[in-house]
């Protein structure tokens, strides 16, 4: 009987953790760069209303997103500019560190809010060090929390 209780308790705790995450739909588009997908974030915002992104899926320029760049590290090809993987509902939705992800073709991207640009706005570093590619186009960015189960 105790075993069943602990199995049920463990299942309830796991279900609670699954519900603790939030889903967002996002899109980012600019010259020679178009990406769409979904984020998973923690359920509670931190400083300045930002939620920590814990996962990302989708595609960029028709290539599958392979994974999220760890916070406090830079995407390859953009060393010195670490991502923080933060998003919020209010504008601007991204921080100056933005979020980073790898693509299945060996490329990387880092959409972010460039508060030090004139005028401030959204940008995306797109890099593929193996092919000596690096660009930073101005982009439009939008994310909305998903509605549903």
N, C-alpha and C positions, 0 to 999 in steps of 0.2 A: 504494500500500500504506500509506504514511504517513497518507494522508487517511482511510482506513478505520479505522486505529488511533485517530486523534484523534476521529473520529465515535463510535466505540465508547466511548472514554474519556469523552467529553462526555455520552453517554447514561447511562453508569454513574454519573457524578457527579450528574446530574439525578435519577436513581432514588434515589441515596443521600440527596439533599436531601428527596425526597418521603417517604422512610421516616423522616427525622429528625423529622417532625411527629407529634404524638399527637392522637387524637380523644377527645372526652368527650361524653357525653349529660348534659343538665342540665334542671332544672325549677325553677320559682319560682312560688309561689302565695300569694295573700293577698286581702284585701278588694278587689274590683273590679280585680284584676290576676292574670292567669295567663299564664305564658310557658313554652315548652319549646323545646328545640333542641339543637344540637351546637356545640361549640367545637373549634377547632384550636389547639394550643399548641406551643411549642417542646418538644423532647424531653427537655431537662435542666432541673431546677429551679434556681432561683437562691436568693437570701436567704430564709431561713425555710421552704424547701421549696416556694415558689411557682413555678408555671410561667407564662410570659408567654402570654397569649391573643393569637393572631395573626389569628383569624377567628371569626365567629359566624354561624350560620344558625338559622332557626326561625320562630316566630311568638309574638306576644303579643296576648292578647285577640282572636284570630282574624285579626290583621294580620301580614303578612310582615315579618320583620326585614330591613332594607335594608342595614345595614352596621355595623361596629364603630366606636365613638368612639375617636379616637386617644388613646393614653395621655398623661397630663399635661395634658389638656384636659377641660373640663366639658361635660356635655350641655347644649344650649341650654335655658335656663329654670332652670338650677341653677348659675349662675356662682359661682365661688369654691370649688367642691368638685370638683376634678379626679379623674378615674378613673385607675386604674393598670393595669387589665386583667390582674389576677393571680388564679390559682386554685391550690388545692392539694388533695391527697387527704385530709389530716387536717383535723379540725374546729378552729376554724371555717374553712371552705373559702375564703371570700372575705376580702379585706383591707378596711380601713376605706375605701379608695378604690373598691373594687369594679370592675365593668366597665360599660361604657356601650354603648348601641346605638340606632340610628335605626330607625324603623318606616316602612313605605311610606305611611302616612297623614299623615306630618309630625310624629308624636309621637316622644318619646325616653324611654328608661328607663335607670336606673342601680341595679341591685341591689348591695348592699354589706353588710358586717358593721358594725353600729353598736356599737362597743365602749364608747362614752361614754353610751349610753342606759341607763336603769334599768328593767328588766334589759337587759343587752346582748343583741343578737340581730340577725337579718337584717331589712333594710328594702329598699324599692325606691322611688327617686324616679321618678315618672312625670310627664312634662311635655309640654305642647304650647303653646309660647308664642303661636302664632298664634290659638289658641282660649282663651287665658288660663286654661289648666289646669295645676295643680301639686298633687300629693299625694305623700305619703310613707307608705304603709301598711307595717305589720310583715308580713313574709312568711316562708314556709318556703322554704328553698333546699337543693338537693342536686345534686351532680354526680358522675358515675362515669366512669372511663376506659372507653372502648369496647373490646370484645374482638373480634378478627377481623383480616382483612387490612388 
